[in-house]
């Protein structure tokens, strides 16, 4: 049975286990080095202060996570978040990405955020399908935006409106 809950820094080892192969083995993440456990704990704690970070569990095991964080630093961007979803390979293709995104976007909207952005490294048909199915629309492609594994990679930018205006 699937359960989704708020992450805690104590989840960092399980989440880092999911994330590390994306860094080491793919261009899905533009990080070059797997973050340390302390760095990952810090990321979770920081996201929980203002945005959201959630975890999916199935049969008592962490199988995925999603989060929203600051999109850009300038004050006018404060109602826009950047989102990501990562799944354990054993959990892909089961609708868990959609379940995580549905919960994440609802939480972010409830916190007053108006727009969610997502960056997808191309090619990645599964991620493109996921984002489109969740109401994101592709707003552009940045060509040759990241150099990893000896090659340039393009990124598609997606945006999803969460609400019309900030709460105040």
Secondary structure, DSSP 8 states (H G I E B T S, - for coil): -EEEEE--GGGHHHHHHHHHHHHHH-SSS--SS---HHHHHHHHHHHHHHSEEEEEEETTEEEEEEEEEES-SSGGGTTEEEEEEEE-GGGTTSSHHHHHHHHHHHHHHHTT--EEEEEEESS-HHHHHHHHHTT-EEEEEEEEEEEETTEEEEEEEEEEE--SS---
